[in-house]
Amino acid sequence: YPLCALAVSALDLGCTQFKSQGRGLLRIKPDPSHTKSQRRSFLQTTPPVKRVKTEVTVGPLPKAAGVTEEVIRKIFARCGKVLYVLFFNKKTTCVVGLATPAAVEKAVALKETEINDHKVKVTGVIPSAKYEVQVGNLKQGTKMSELKKFLSEKLGSKVRSVNLDIKKNVCVVAFSNEESVAKALKLDKTEFNGQEMNVTKASA
């Protein structure tokens, strides 16, 4: 699913009903207690929420304890970037969309957290992350073991694997974390075996 930095502040107004629009999208329905004009304005200005796989579920939330989106964001910002907060079941449960699998891992590790002096459970599935780059424009006859050694020495990071993608005519290099990927991308146009190699983020 695509990422989205959408702040769903309308949820704090009680807009906790959703209608699925497919492709991982949820349309937020306006509060029925609002005027017709307010509901029309809300629908015109509030785009669908783009769901991501990197979510955790939090609950049961304490009733009548002032649990707002800001409160939830503040708690989970310690784990990583918060993309959105969605409330369900009359605000007794919420789903927190996070930007990375690492953030989900940190959030799930909490198991329990306190919200306004109430203990709530945090659950979620940690998605597998692929920390890979594509290396192209290699000199004919280059061995993958040579490339692996070169990258390890240049980056000072462990290279998990180097595999040839015959269809794309590139080598796919896997690392253990995002930091190593960022370092590897900086080697774009670096000379290797007398030829400038191309380094790009591996496509899904």
C-alpha positions as CSV (number, residue, x, y, z in Angstrom):
1,Y,0.0,0.0,0.0
2,P,1.2,3.5,-0.6
3,L,2.3,5.6,2.3
4,C,0.4,8.7,3.4
5,A,1.2,11.4,5.9
6,L,-2.4,12.3,6.3
7,A,-3.4,13.7,9.6
8,V,-7.0,12.5,10.3
9,S,-7.8,15.3,12.8
10,A,-11.5,14.9,11.9
11,L,-11.6,11.8,13.9
12,D,-11.5,13.8,17.1
13,L,-14.9,15.3,16.1
14,G,-16.4,11.8,16.4
15,C,-16.1,10.9,12.7
16,T,-15.3,7.3,13.5
17,Q,-17.3,5.5,10.8
18,F,-15.7,4.3,7.6
19,K,-16.7,3.0,4.3
20,S,-14.3,0.8,2.3
21,Q,-13.4,2.1,-1.1
22,G,-11.1,-0.8,-2.1
23,R,-7.4,-0.7,-2.8
24,G,-6.7,-0.2,0.9
25,L,-8.8,3.1,1.1
26,L,-11.3,4.1,3.7
27,R,-13.7,7.0,3.3
28,I,-14.3,8.7,6.6
29,K,-18.0,9.4,7.1
30,P,-19.0,12.7,8.7
31,D,-20.7,12.9,12.1
32,P,-24.5,12.5,11.6
33,S,-25.1,15.1,14.3
34,H,-23.5,17.8,12.2
35,T,-25.5,20.0,9.9
36,K,-26.0,19.1,6.2
37,S,-23.7,21.9,5.2
38,Q,-21.0,20.8,7.6
39,R,-21.2,17.2,6.4
40,R,-21.0,18.2,2.8
41,S,-18.0,20.4,3.5
42,F,-16.4,17.6,5.5
43,L,-16.7,15.2,2.5
44,Q,-15.3,17.7,0.1
45,T,-12.2,18.5,2.1
46,T,-11.4,15.1,3.6
47,P,-9.8,12.6,1.2
48,P,-9.9,8.8,1.8
49,V,-7.3,7.4,4.2
50,K,-4.6,5.3,2.4
51,R,-4.0,2.3,4.6
52,V,-0.5,0.8,5.0
53,K,0.6,-2.7,6.1
54,T,2.7,-1.2,8.9
55,E,-0.1,-0.8,11.5
56,V,-0.7,-1.6,15.2
57,T,-4.0,-2.0,17.0
58,V,-4.4,-0.3,20.4
59,G,-7.1,-1.0,22.9
60,P,-9.4,-1.2,24.7
61,L,-9.2,2.5,25.1
62,P,-10.5,4.1,28.3
63,K,-14.0,5.6,27.9
64,A,-14.5,9.3,28.5
65,A,-10.9,9.9,29.3
66,G,-10.1,12.4,26.6
67,V,-8.2,10.0,24.3
68,T,-7.6,12.1,21.2
69,E,-5.5,11.6,18.1
70,E,-2.8,13.9,19.5
71,V,-2.5,11.7,22.6
72,I,-2.0,8.6,20.5
73,R,0.4,10.3,18.2
74,K,2.6,11.5,21.1
75,I,2.8,8.0,22.5
76,F,3.8,6.2,19.2
77,A,6.0,9.0,17.9
78,R,8.6,7.5,20.1
79,C,8.5,4.4,17.9
80,G,8.8,6.2,14.6
81,K,6.8,8.4,12.2
82,V,3.0,8.2,12.7
83,L,1.1,8.3,9.4
84,Y,-2.4,8.2,10.7
85,V,-4.7,7.3,13.7
86,L,-8.0,5.7,13.0
87,F,-10.6,5.2,15.8
88,F,-13.2,2.3,15.6
89,N,-16.0,0.9,17.8
90,K,-17.0,4.2,19.3
91,K,-13.4,5.1,20.1
92,T,-12.8,2.0,22.2
93,T,-10.1,0.8,19.7
94,C,-7.7,2.6,17.4
95,V,-5.4,1.6,14.6
96,V,-2.1,3.5,14.3
97,G,-0.4,3.6,10.9
98,L,3.4,3.7,11.1
99,A,6.0,4.5,8.4
100,T,8.3,1.5,8.7
101,P,8.5,-2.1,9.8
102,A,11.1,-1.0,12.4
103,A,8.5,1.4,14.0
104,V,6.0,-1.4,14.2
105,E,8.5,-3.7,15.8
106,K,9.2,-1.0,18.5
107,A,5.5,-0.4,19.0
108,V,4.7,-4.2,19.3
109,A,7.5,-4.5,21.8
110,L,5.6,-2.2,24.1
111,K,2.9,-4.9,24.5
112,E,1.1,-2.6,26.9
113,T,1.2,1.1,27.4
114,E,-0.6,3.6,29.6
115,I,-3.1,6.1,28.2
116,N,-4.5,8.5,30.8
117,D,-3.6,6.1,33.6
118,H,-5.3,3.2,31.9
119,K,-3.3,0.2,30.6
120,V,-4.0,-0.8,27.0
121,K,-2.6,-3.5,24.8
122,V,-0.6,-2.9,21.6
123,T,-0.7,-5.7,19.0
124,G,0.4,-6.0,15.4
125,V,2.2,-8.1,12.8
126,I,5.8,-7.0,12.0
127,P,6.0,-7.0,8.1
128,S,9.2,-8.3,6.6
129,A,11.4,-5.6,5.2
130,K,13.7,-5.8,2.2
131,Y,16.8,-3.7,2.5
132,E,18.0,-4.0,-1.1
133,V,19.7,-1.9,-3.8
134,Q,20.2,-2.7,-7.5
135,V,23.7,-2.4,-8.9
136,G,24.0,-2.0,-12.7
137,N,26.4,-1.1,-15.5
138,L,28.9,-3.6,-14.2
139,K,31.9,-4.7,-16.3
140,Q,31.3,-7.9,-18.2
141,G,32.7,-10.9,-16.3
142,T,32.4,-9.3,-12.9
143,K,31.9,-11.9,-10.2
144,M,29.3,-11.4,-7.5
145,S,31.8,-12.3,-4.8
146,E,34.0,-9.4,-6.1
147,L,31.1,-7.0,-5.8
148,K,30.2,-8.2,-2.4
149,K,33.8,-7.7,-1.1
150,F,34.0,-4.3,-2.7
151,L,30.7,-3.1,-1.1
152,S,31.6,-4.5,2.3
153,E,34.9,-2.7,2.4
154,K,33.5,0.5,1.1
155,L,30.5,0.6,3.4
156,G,31.9,-1.0,6.5
157,S,28.6,-2.9,6.6
158,K,27.7,-6.6,6.2
159,V,26.4,-7.5,2.8
160,R,23.8,-10.3,3.3
161,S,23.7,-11.4,-0.3
162,V,24.3,-10.5,-3.9
163,N,22.1,-12.1,-6.6
164,L,21.9,-11.6,-10.3
165,D,18.5,-10.4,-11.7
166,I,18.8,-11.7,-15.3
167,K,15.6,-10.0,-16.5
168,K,16.8,-6.5,-15.4
169,N,20.5,-7.3,-16.0
170,V,21.5,-6.0,-12.6
171,C,22.7,-7.4,-9.3
172,V,20.4,-7.2,-6.3
173,V,22.4,-6.5,-3.1
174,A,20.7,-7.2,0.3
175,F,21.6,-5.6,3.6
176,S,20.4,-5.9,7.2
177,N,19.1,-2.3,7.7
178,E,18.0,0.9,6.1
179,E,21.2,2.7,7.1
180,S,23.3,0.4,5.0
181,V,21.0,1.0,2.0
182,A,21.4,4.7,2.4
183,K,25.2,4.4,2.4
184,A,25.1,2.1,-0.6
185,L,23.0,4.6,-2.6
186,K,25.8,7.2,-2.2
187,L,28.1,4.9,-4.1
188,D,26.1,5.6,-7.3
189,K,28.6,6.5,-10.2
190,T,31.5,5.1,-8.1
191,E,34.2,3.3,-10.2
192,F,34.4,-0.4,-9.8
193,N,36.6,-2.6,-12.0
194,G,37.3,0.4,-14.2
195,Q,33.7,1.2,-14.8
196,E,31.1,3.5,-13.2
197,M,28.4,1.4,-11.5
198,N,24.8,2.5,-11.1
199,V,23.3,2.1,-7.7
200,T,19.5,2.5,-7.2
201,K,16.9,1.5,-4.6
202,A,15.6,-2.0,-5.5
203,S,12.0,-1.9,-6.8
204,A,9.4,-4.1,-5.2
